[in-house]
């Protein structure tokens, strides 16, 4: 069989300016960073990059290599916003095709299966359709007559992915919890290049399901130990958080000069990283030595041991979030944020014992963290479209009808502040219940009109028609001031309860649109946690009191 081994430079020599390049991995996880670094050192430019974006996109954007980006988000995971991507986007450095996470996945599937498109229930009702005027809808030829988005195939000239192990013929094995979509990237591209931590002679003892990438879809293989750095490559190594923080906080010219000089190579990069880490480990001078340094006291929290102390504002927020999943049955609770996570675990321990929870990676887990099942991103997105999930998302902006924005602030084509991207908001809101958590209620978040509709609200769903309204539901919005719903004739936001210590006037003053009030105008208080709920919150679920850092005591 053909020996396909190459060097990073061999791979880049086969790429040309103007190509469409797919990059595997997810966010800051198992990215083919050694190949990206080789691309940075080359003359190849004017690229269309297709990726679930992370530092790969940030590096290429900072270097001016991108003409067009196709993505659902760009993030460093532990650092939510990718700074170099944001800077390039805010100055209009490249074109952007911004689609939903599930739309992106189905675009890969369409390309891998040589289909022109795949119909999806995502995008309609959101501004994804407005900022991508080339997207088309298609009518179902069957009795339902639904109108769906025809997600076009994401065909690529070349794909770059990173595996834990590979053989010389192009078969690739992942060993971490999630395959991401690397096999689809390879199958959706005309050529595909696999970097790996280690070349092996075969996979005789391998678990079959780990053999993700097949040689028929691979053009070249590159052995690059630590080649995903500074992203994670579980279980070989985790994300280099210290170095990622350096990357995120260092001006691009300074970072590039030290770690990515034009005449460098992968070996010099790895040596520079080791030198930087060694510098961080140098002993402190006499004035800051361990003998003379007095540790700062731990930050105080409002948490009081036991169950008789008055509940804090954060604990009322936990209760309000938990009640979103009351009596939900066997669905996946997907909380985004610390307090929603505490709330979901409280709900499972009390009134919704059949809830499914995840470890935040690729497993469903029990209350003790024990594995219950496997849920990689590809299956997670299928669960979303199947409706067996209730997500509590964040919102950078939300309006009176529940339209949510996490994409950007300002005009989409040249935003004042680039945020995450639409992520999964369009598909979430059309396929399963979506609630929202806002830790800092203000008129900058609760706005008359969002700048970019990511999550679809009631008015936008109604305007888009039955395909958008069929499974659409926003049960509640929880903020640090109160609880809100849409139980009004026109589906506008209603103040359902205020947290103790908060007045209705405070909430109205902090909201950028008129709020509906309950019949009679009397707004109740958010329900008080029971002694057992307080015990679980304080002693079992969040004994360190982290909730009080997200919502400070008043």
N, C-alpha and C positions, 0 to 999 in steps of 0.2 A: 504493500500500500504506500501511497505517497507520503513522504516526509514533508510536513508543512511548516516546520519550525522557521522562525524569522527573528529578527531584532526589531525593536521599536522603530528604528530608522528605516528598516526594510518596509514596514507597514506604511509609514508616512510617505515613502517614495512612491507608493502606488496610489496615493490620494492626489486629487487635483483641486485647484481653486474652483469655486462655484459648485462643488458637489453638495449633495444632501447626505449628512452624516448622522446616523443614529448612535446614541450612547446609552448603554444599559445601566443597571443599578437603579437606585431610588434615593433621591435626596442626597444625603451624605453617607450612603451605604453601598458598598461593593462597586465602586466606580472604577473604570479602567484608567486610573490616573496616570500611570506610566506612559500609556499611549497618548493621553491628552497632553502630557508634558512634552512628549516628542513632537506632537502637532504644534505646540506653542513655539518650539525652536525652529520650525520649518517656515518656508515662504508661502505655504498653503493658506489661503484666506477666502473671503467672500462666501462663507459656508452657510448652508441652511442646516441648523442643528435641531434634531428631534430627540427630546429627552424628558424624563421625569427629573427635573433639574436639581442640581446641587452645585458643589464647587467646580465641577467640570464646566458648567455654563458660566459661572462667575469668572473663572480663569480665561476662558475663550473670549468672553465679553470684554474683560479688562484689556486684553491684548488686541482688541479690534478685529478679531477673526470672524465674527458672526455678521452675516447680512440679514438673516431671518431666523427666528427661533419659533419652534413649535413645542408647546408645553402646556401643562395644567398648573404648574407651580415651579418655583425655584426656592429651595430652603437648605440650610445646613443642619436641620433637625434640632440639635440642642441649641443652636442659635437660629431662631425662626426665620430671620430675613437675611438673604445673601447680599452682602453690602456692595460687591463689585457689579453684580447683576443689576441691583437697584440703581446704582449711579449711572450705568450705561443706559438703562431703560429711561430714566428721568431726563436724560439729555437727548433722547431719540436716536440712539446709536444704531438701532437695527429695527427691522420689522418684527411684529409679533403675531403669531396665530395662537390665541389662548383658548383652549378647549378644556372640558371637564376630564377628570381622571378616567372615568369609565369610557367616555368618548375616545380618548387617547388609546385605551386598551383595545377597543373594538376597531379602531383604525389600524392598529398593528395586526389584529386578527384578519381583517379584510385583506391587507397586503400579503400576509403569509399564505392566505388561501386564494390569492389571485382574483379577488372580487373587487369590483369598483367601489363598493360601499357596503355597510351593514346598517340596518335601521336600529335606532336606539331611542329610548325614552329619556332623553337628557338634552338640555340646551334650550328647548322651546320654553318660552316665558322668561328666559334670562337674557342678559345682554350679550351672551356668547353669540347669539344669532345676529346682533346688530354690529358687533365689532369684527365679525367674520362674514361679510356679505356673500362670500362664495358658498357658504353652507346652504344646502337645499333640504326641503322636506319631501317626504314620500308618503302617499296614501296606501293604507293596507288594502290588498285586493280581496280580502275576506269580509265576512258579515260585520265585523266590528267597525270597519271603516275608519280606523284611527289614523291620525297624522303623526308621523315620527320623523326624527332627524335622520337624514342619510349621511352617516359619518363616512367621509371618503377614506380610501386606503392610504396609509402612511408609508408609501414605498420609498426606499432609500437606496442611494448608490453604494453606501458602505455602512457597516455597523461595527462598533467597538464595544466589547463586553469583557468582564473580568470573572474568572472562575477560581475556585480553590485549587483544583487539580485539572490537568488535561494531558492527553497523550499527543504524540507527534503527528497523529493523523487528523486531529481536530475535534475529537470527542472531549467534552468538558463536563466536569463534576462540580456541583456546589455542595458545601457541607454545612452551611448555616441554616437558619430556620425558614428562610423565604427564598424561593428561586427568582423573585421579582419577574421580569418579563424578558430576560436575556435570550431565551430560545426564540421568542417571537421576533425580537430585534434581528437575530441572525436570519430567520426564515423570511423576513420582510425586506431584506436587503439583497442587492445584486452580489455583493462581496461581504464577508464578515471576518473579523479578526479577533481572536480570543487571547487575552493575556491571562496568565495564571501564576499562582504562587509556586507551584512545583510541577514539573513535567514528570509523568510516571509512565511506566512501561505497559500498564494495563490496569483493568478494573475488576480483577477476578473476585475480590472480596467485597466489592461495593454493594451498597443497598441500591437496587435497580432504580428507585425513584429519584436518586440523587444524580443520575446520569442525564443531565438536562440538555446539553447542546450536542447535536449529532454532527458527525464529520462531513456529511453530504452538504451541510449548510455553511461550512467554514472554509475560508480561503487560506488563513495563516494562523499560526500559534506562536506565542511569545512567552517565554518563562521570565517573569519579573517578580522576584521575591519582594514583598512589601509594596507591590505594585499598585495597590489600591490606596496607599497612604495619601492623605491623612484621613480618608474615609474608612469605615469599618470593613473588615472581611472576616466575619465570624465563621468558624471558631478560631481561626488563625490569629486574629488580633482584633481589638476594638478600635473605635475611633480615637485618634490622637487629639483629645479635646484641648490640651494646652496649645498644640501647634495650630489647630483650627482657630482658636481664639486669636493667636498671633496673626494668622492670615486675615481674619475678619477685621482686625483693628489696625493693620499696617497699611499705609498708603501703597498703592500698587507699584509705583516705580521702585520704592525701597524694597518691597518684598521680592519683586522680580530680579532686582540686581543681586540680591544675596542668594536666592534659592533657584532662580531660573535664568541664569545668564545665557545669552545667545550661543556662546561656544561651549556650553555645558552639555552634560548627558545625564542619564538616569543615575549612574554611579555617583557623579558629583552632587546631584540633588540629595541622594540618601546620605552622603557624607556631610553635607551642609546641615541637614536635619539633625544628625547625631551630634554635630558640634554645637548647635543651638541648644539641644537638650542638656549637653554637658555643661554649658554655661549656666543654665538654670539651677544646676545641682551644686555649683560652687559654694563653699562655705561662706556664710555671711560675715561681714566685718565685725569688729569688737562692739560697735555701738548697737548692733542688731543681733548679737549672738543669742543662742538659745538660753545662755546663762543670765543674760540681762533683759531679754525681751519678756514683757508681761502680756500674756494673751488677752485680747479684748474679751470682755464678758459676753456671754451668749445673749442674743437679742431676746428681750422679754416678750412674752406673748400674753394674750388675755385669757389663755386657757387656765382654768382652775381645776385641780383634780377632784374627782368625785362627781356626783350627779345632782347635788343640791344647789350648786352655785348657779347664778342667773345665766341663761344661755347668752352667748355672744352673738353679735351680728352675723359673723361667719357661720355659726351653727344654725341660725335661722335660714341662711342661704343654703346650707347643706340639706336641711329638711325640705325646703322648696324644690330643690333639684331632685331629691329622692322621690318626692311625690309625683314627679313627671313619669316615673316608671311603675307607679302603683298598679298592682294586679295586671301586669303586662303579659304574663305567661312566658313561654319559651321563645323569647326574642333576644337579639344581641343588643345590649346596652353599650353605646359608644359615647362615653363622656369625654369631652375635650376641655381640659382644665382641671386643676386640683380639686376645687370644691365640687364640680360635677362628678369627679371620680369618687370622692368620699361619699357623695349622695348615692351613686349607683351601687356601691358596696353596702351601704346602709340598707338600701331597698332590698337587695338580695338577702341580707341577714334577717330581714323582718317580714315585710308584707309582699315581696315578690321573689320568693325563693327559687323560682325556675329561670330567672334571668341568666343569660349567658354573658360572661365577662371575658375580656382578653388581657394578655400580658403586655399589650402595646406593640407587640412585634408580630408573631404569626401563630399564636396558640390561643385557644380558649382555655380558661383556667378556672379552678374552683376557688373557694374563699381563702384557702391556704396557699394558693399559687400553683397547686398541682395540675398538670396538664389534663385537659378533657378532650381536646381535639385540635386539629391542624387547620389554621385559617390564614393562609398567605394572602397577599394583596389581591391576587387574581380571584380567589374564592370569596374574599371579603366584598369585592365589587359585585360579584354575582349575587351574594346575599342581599346587598343593597337593592338591586333591581328586582329581587324576589320579594322584597317588602318585609323581611324578617329582621328588622333592625329599627331602633329608635336612637337617633344620634342627638346629642346636645352640643352644638357647635358654638364657637365664638362669633362675634360680629364687630367689625370695625365701624360699620354703620348699619342701622336698621331703621326702617320707616314705619309709618302708621299701619300699613297693610302687611308688614312682615317681610318685605323685600330686604335682603341682607347683602352686605358688601364686605369681602375680604381681599379684593383684588388690588385696588389702587384708590388714592384720594386725588381728586381733580380729574381733568379730561383724560380719557383712557389713552388717546394717541400720544399724549405727552404729559404724564401724570406729575403732580407735585410731589407725591410720595408713592412709590411703588411698594405694594405689600406682597403677600404670598402668591397671589394668583387665585383663580376661582376654585382650585382644588376639586373637591367632590361635591361642592354645594349645589350645582345644577341638577346632578343626578340624584342626590340625596332628597332634595325637596319635592321631586316629582314621583318618588318611588317608595318612600317610607316616612314615618313621622319624624319631624325635625323640630327640636326646641332650641332655645338659645340661652347662653349664659354671658352676662356682661358684668364684670367685676367693678367697673367704675362708671356708674350711670352719669351721663352728661348730655347736653344738647349737641355736642360734637359727634356722639354716637347715635342718639335717638334723633334722627334728622327728618325733615319734611320730605326729602327725596335723596336716595342714595346715588352716589356718583357712578356706580357700576353694579347692576343687578347680578349677583353671584347666586345666592339662594333666592328662589322664586317665592314671592308673597302672594296673598290671596287675590289681589286685583290683577296682577300680571298673569297668574294661572288662569283666571277667568277669561282674560282677554285672549289667551292662547288657545282656549277651547278644551273640549272634553279629554283629549289626550294628556293635557297638563293637570286637569283637576281630578282625574280619576282616582289617584292615590295620594293626592296632595293633602297634607294636614300639618299645622303648626300648633301643637298643644299648648305650649306656654313659653314665655320669656321670663327669665329670672335675672334680676340685677341686685346690686348691693343695697338698693332702696326698696324693692318690692317685687311682686309677681304680677305678670300681665298675661292676658289671653286675648282671643279674638271672637268672643261670644257676643257679637253685636250684629244687627241686621246687615250692615255693609262690610262686615269682617274687618273693621278697623280695630286698632289696639285698645284694650280696656284695662284699666288698673284694677286687678282682681284683689290685691291685698298689699298692705304696706308692712314692712318689718317693724317690730316694736322700736320706738324711739324716732321713727320717721313720720313726718306729717304729709298729708296729701299735697299741701302747698309746696313742700320741698320737691316732691316728685314732679309736679306740674312745672315748676320753675326750671328743673333740670332736663326737661323734655322739649324737643324742638318742634312739636306739633301738638294739636289739641288731643287730649286723652279722653276716651269715654270712661264713664264711671258706672258702677252698678246701679240698678234701678233704685230710686230713692236717694241716691247720692252718698250713702253711707258706705265707706270703704272699710272692710274688716282688717284685722291684723293677721299676718301670716301665722299659721298654727304653731303652737309651742311644741318643741320636742318632748317626748315622754322621758321619764327617768331612764328607762332602758335604752332608748335611742341615744341619750346623752352619754350613758356609760359606754356604749359601743363606739360612738364617735371619739370620745376622749381617751378611752383605755385600750381599744382594740384596733380601730381603723386608722386613726391619726393621733397616736399618743404623743408625737413631737409637736403637735399644735401648728402644723404648717398652714392650716386653713386660715389662721389668724394673721398670716403674712399676706395672704391674697386679699382678704377683706379685714382691714384693721378695726379694732374695737373703737367704739365711739364713746 
